[in-house]
């Protein structure tokens, strides 16, 4: 715990300590939002870009032209999506396909849901793929260069899927004090 940028309470359960990195699961999405902001600032992406603009190999799929960076970032795409918390969830089915991006872009869109929030980690993963393509380097390398190193964060690990893509919805490992540095960025 920190107050005014200073650690006031710190405790760990063995075998963990301050140097052990931990998977921060969905807090990875917060790092993704920072990476998106940096990519926009660097002129690599715009909120109005569609998936088809950035990943033209998927342009023949109707959703590729409908899904924008802004809608993905706010999880307001209207893509039909069910719980991520069961073994038969949409998340599991999409992630296990040979081409998860194509599988996701092939899902139906519920027009009445466009503009309404639906929690969806696949949309954060798709954002990660868009950022990687737009900046022309792996997401972990871009994050290291543009976010982690400037904050003095030196020890992270980012899980890749079976296709070598970094997850934007979860999969970042970071030490607690380094996560605090990220939190201080926003404070």
C-alpha positions, 0 to 999 in steps of 0.5 A, a space after each residue: 500500500 502506498 500513500 502520496 507515492 510512498 510505500 506505507 505497508 508491504 507484505 508477502 506470503 512465502 515464497 514471494 517477496 518484493 522481487 518476484 513478478 506476479 501475473 496481474 491478469 486483467 490489470 494488463 488491460 490498464 497497461 494496454 490503455 497506456 500503450 494505446 495512448 502512447 501509440 496514438 501520441 506517436 502517430 501510429 494509430 487513431 481512435 477512428 482506425 478500423 481493424 481493416 485499416 491496420 490488419 488489411 489481411 482481414 478486410 474481407 470480414 465484415 466486422 473488420 470494417 466495423 470495429 474501431 480502435 475506440 470501440 475496442 478500447 471501450 469494449 463497446 463493439 456490440 460483438 456477441 460475447 458470453 462469459 469468459 469464466 467457464 471452460 466452454 466460454 466464447 473466450 476459450 473457443 476463440 482463443 483455441 481456434 487456428 486464427 483467433 483474430 478471424 474467429 473473433 471478427 467472424 462473431 455476430 454483432 448485435 447492433 443494439 449493443 453497439 455503444 454499450 459496455 460488454 466485458 471482453 478480454 478478446 477485444 483487449 487482445 485484438 488491440 494488442 495485435 493492432 498496436 504491434 502491427 501499427 508500431 511494427 514491433 512486439 508489444 512487450 518491446 514497445 512497452 519496455 521502450 516507451 513505458 516501462 524503462 521511462 518509469 524505471 520498471 526493469 523486470 516484467 514478463 508478458 505471456 504470448 499465445 500459441 501464435 506468438 502474440 502478446 495478450 492485451 487482456 491478461 498475461 503481464 507479469 510485473 513486480 508489486 513495486 513496479 505496478 505501484 510505479 504504474 499506478 503512480 503514473 495515473 495518480 
